[in-house]
């Protein structure tokens, strides 16, 4: 889990380097597909027809976003890096599910400390430097909310509804991110992006509106 948590963000950063933030935020939804496929094939999680249709729809949207433009079949290098990151997170999500009955805070601490240290070492090794001291505190603040709390809630969700469904509900996140990227970086969406967004919304509705296999009470009893 630690190795995958180190590799995925690095791949995602390279994806952002060669693609727009809006495209990356939506394409990162492929994590949902990989998490669900691995959960279904390897860990034998049950999935309804609604979830399966949602995964297929999201996959189609990801394929549309993976190409540079409508006239070319040249695969985007940035898209490739994002998809590889999604694969890493898909595997990692299922590994996290296997440990979700343990103390979530302990899991967050282990993942945060070791994954963060590993990424920091790699950053320094490739020549990255800290130019301003205030960025350290800014990064810590973002990490507490966007990483620490996010993983904590994610682990609790996996405990009750499984890896595939938790990942499906998580589909709302990229839509919020894509809106912020358009507002903050003034990246005008292309027609290709708008089509992919529409298809992605359909997939997110299908997956996130599915009912959990078990009621909350039953999960508490099983613990």
ZAKOLTI-657181 format. One record per residue (C-alpha): residue in one letter; x, y, z. Coordinates in pm, whole numbers, padded with zeros to 5 digits, always signed. Each point is the difference from the previous one (the first is absolute). Last residue first. Example, Ala and Ser with C-alpha at 12.3 -4.5 7.8 and 13.67 -1.06 7.14 Angstrom:
REM residues 2
S+01367-00106+00714A-00137-00344+00066
This chain:
REM residues 223
X-01780-00640+01383X-00271-00204-00172X-00266+00171+00211X+00120+00344-00111X-00015-00111-00360X-00350-00131+00044X-00111+00333+00148X+00134+00197-00298X-00203-00203-00245X+00179-00225-00243X+00028-00009-00378X+00015+00377-00029X-00257+00163-00230X+00106+00139-00338X-00050+00373-00053X+00377+00065-00004X+00065-00238-00288X-00272+00105-00241X+00028+00370+00081X+00379-00009-00044X-00032-00173-00338X-00252+00257-00123X+00226+00282+00122X+00297-00156-00182X-00194+00000-00329X-00074+00372+00036X+00360+00073+00102X+00139-00193-00299X-00219+00204-00238X+00108+00327+00167X+00369-00099-00014X-00014-00085-00371X-00171+00334-00068X+00296+00167+00169X-00011+00150+00347X+00155+00347+00050X+00278-00020+00256X-00034+00315+00211X+00244-00136+00262X-00204+00071+00314X-00356-00029-00136X+00053-00286-00247X+00220-00190+00245X-00258+00054+00275X-00274-00152-00217X+00222-00297-00086X+00071-00065+00369X-00370-00002+00091X-00069-00244-00282X+00300-00209+00104X-00145-00048+00353X-00347-00123-00097X+00144-00332-00115X+00081-00089+00363X-00339-00167+00019X+00131-00256-00249X+00322-00057+00197X-00203-00074+00311X-00217-00235-00204X+00292-00205-00131X+00196-00012+00327X-00279-00121+00228X-00310+00158+00156X+00061+00013+00377X+00374-00034+00053X+00073+00174-00330X-00183+00309+00125X+00208+00009+00321X+00316-00029-00209X-00106+00287-00229X-00083+00225+00296X+00352-00045+00140X+00158+00024-00346X-00164+00337-00068X+00076+00129+00350X+00372-00063-00047X+00036+00082-00370X-00201+00308-00098X-00044+00141+00351X+00329-00073+00178X+00198+00006-00323X-00126+00346-00100X+00112+00139+00334X+00336-00179-00014X+00059+00130-00354X-00075+00357+00110X+00231-00041+00299X+00287-00112-00224X-00084+00262-00262X+00066+00271+00259X+00369-00093+00006X+00051+00107-00360X+00220-00157-00270X-00011-00360+00116X+00204-00192-00257X-00060-00275-00256X+00315-00155-00147X-00109-00352-00092X+00123-00145+00332X-00172+00277+00200X-00336-00098-00146X+00065-00373+00045X+00079+00055+00368X-00315+00209+00046X-00215-00265-00171X+00135-00267+00233X-00053+00218+00307X-00358+00073-00102X-00075-00367-00066X+00156-00099+00333X-00164+00262+00220X-00337+00021-00176X-00057-00370-00054X+00096-00093+00357X-00195+00288+00154X-00308-00063-00215X+00003-00372+00092X+00030+00084+00372X-00292+00243-00028X-00211-00266-00176X+00052-00255+00285X-00033-00340-00167X-00322-00114-00170X+00110+00184-00316X+00309-00219-00046X-00125-00205-00298X-00170+00314-00136X+00337+00177-00003X+00136-00269-00233X-00300+00057-00226X+00065+00374-00008X+00371-00059-00069X-00072-00205-00312X-00229+00269-00137X+00244+00271+00111X+00279-00153-00205X-00232-00042-00301X-00112+00362+00033X+00362+00116+00000X+00057-00196-00321X-00308+00169-00149X+00135+00343+00097X+00340-00074-00158X-00165-00119-00322X-00222+00307-00016X+00304+00228+00020X+00164-00190-00286X-00311+00052-00213X-00066-00281-00247X+00027+00106-00362X-00326-00100-00168X-00049+00345-00148X-00293+00195-00136X-00210+00027+00316X+00288+00117+00216X+00279-00111+00233X-00149-00335+00090X-00051-00131+00353X-00304+00218+00071X-00221-00209-00228X+00134-00322+00153X-00075+00128+00350X-00361+00076-00099X-00041-00352-00137X+00141-00144+00325X-00243+00210+00203X-00290-00148-00197X+00127-00358+00048X+00038+00061+00374X-00352+00140+00023X-00141-00300-00186X+00176-00235+00245X-00126+00202+00297X-00359-00014-00126X+00028-00374-00077X+00082-00059+00366X+00344-00085+00133X+00110-00280+00235X+00356+00008+00130X+00207-00303-00108X+00339+00131+00127X+00195-00054-00323X-00255+00042-00279X-00264+00225+00162X+00224+00210+00226X+00263+00027-00275X-00260+00112-00253X-00161+00243+00246X+00326+00164+00103X+00114+00023-00363X-00324+00163-00111X-00012+00246+00288X+00365+00095-00055X-00103+00084-00356X-00153+00306+00166X+00348+00152-00031X-00102+00090-00354X-00233+00264+00142X+00259+00177+00214X+00268-00045-00267X-00211+00164-00270X-00077+00300+00220X+00364+00038+00109X+00115+00007-00363X+00251-00255-00130X+00377-00055-00019X+00108+00127+00342X-00323-00110+00166X+00072-00358-00110X+00351+00029+00137X-00152+00101+00333X-00240-00297-00020X+00288-00243-00052X+00170+00141+00310X-00328-00020+00193X-00043-00370-00095X+00355-00124+00070X+00019+00097+00368X-00344-00131+00092X+00077-00321-00193X+00317-00053+00203X-00185+00071+00327X-00283-00239-00086
